[in-house]
Amino acid sequence: MKCALIGEKLGHSYSKLIHEAFGLYSYELVSLPRDRVGEFMENGDFDAFNVTIPYKRTVMPYCSYISPEAQKIGSVNTVIRTQDGLHGFNTDYFGFKSMAARAGIDFADKKVVVLGSGGTSLTARAVAADCGADRITVVSRSGEYNYENLEKLSDCEILINTTPVGMYPNNGCSAVKLDSFPRCEAVLDVIYNPLRTELIMQALDRGISCSGGLYMLVAQAAQSAKYFCSAEIGEKEIERVFRSLALDVQNVVLVGMPGCGKTTVAAALEGLTGRKSVDTDSLVEEAAGMSVPDIFSEYGEAHFRELEAQAIRSIAKEKGLIIATGGGAVLNPENVRALKGNGRIYYLKRALELLSLDGRPLSKSREALERMFVTRDPIYSNCADAEIRNDSSPESAARRIADDMAASDI
């Protein structure tokens, strides 16, 4: 059975990985300009396919049958070829509802605000309505409720983002600030790359229930498989595929004192896991065309920190990497935020007497190192998701990191 995903830009889609993880059929990504959608619908050689932005409504006139759920929502994201023509369904509904349930978010009697008015917005609204929301308000750029009058919606209790704002490669952006919604108690963002958008990070800062869109993507794929080949994929299998993919795409980020072995442990972890390791100091050196000590000597620490922040913003957007940072990288809160978007941060701790001083512009003596540790230790601890001792071998530290990753919450 040949299955596919059609959309306009699919270079960073995870759909092929998800569908093939179920082990039921082959799955391809087919990028199409708008003027070729009709030709694909009428003459394509795929048995079934999913549809993503911006074609979830475009495909509807080509379907001889549209499920009642898809008709109600006004959006089709799953199509199968039958002897009677193309049949259209909406599995985003199941995916979105599953995502909210997994996050423990209940819409009953809640005031819901949906950012965006496209096809996914229709799905989110349908789920919220069917689950008993008290009020559902759509915010769009030119609607009655827009980004200039959010104060009218300050009583929002559940906020849903269905816009692409904050999606890779524009990580770190958010359509709104949660400060506009002081009563908000839950946030859902359909974006799945990065794992944690800026909006989700704001929710995590508040300690409120939230979820990014990766679980929705996996759950809707499972529901699509039901239409593709009558497969029944349960919650356990959805969770397995979700966790496997989330762990694969999540970066491993190493922070800690200068000389604590971040680069060495990163290399050991690369050998253990097959992930590519990168060193932010090396990225800075490549960009500047000189060594870190020379940058400090010729231009000063402030210039180095600026180059470091640029390197971190860029590399933190990528996925599945091991990122060894410079000792002072986390002194800039924006660097930490960028790294957390797609990463799990490990504080690599090593006894002070074992720290190397070679080539360290800011820790040229044991006394300087001890003063630095007193200042930085709480910063490393506060930003880290876990602490790993590196007092023995790099391989031992790498194994503990790999074990922690496998057992960590997503």
Secondary structure, DSSP 8 states (H G I E B T S, - for coil): -EEEEEES--TT--HHHHHHHTTSSEEEEEE--GGGHHHHHHH---SEEEE-TT-TTTTGGG-SEE-HHHHHHT---EEEEETTEEEEE--HHHHHHHHHHHTT---TT-EEEEE--SHHHHHHHHHHHHTT-SEEEEE-SSSSS-TT-GGGGTT-SEEEE-S-TT-TTSTT--SS-GGG-TT--EEEE---SSSS-HHHHHHHHHT-EEE-SHHHHHHHHHHHHHHHH-----HHHHHHHHHHHHHHHSEEEEE-STTSSHHHHHHHHHHHH--EEEEHHHHHHHHHTS-HHHHHHHH-HHHHHHHHHHHHHHHTTSSSEEEE--TTGGGSHHHHHHHHHSEEEEEEE--GGG---TT-TT--SHHHHHHHHHHHHHHHHHH-SEEEE-SS-HHHHHHHHHHHHHH---
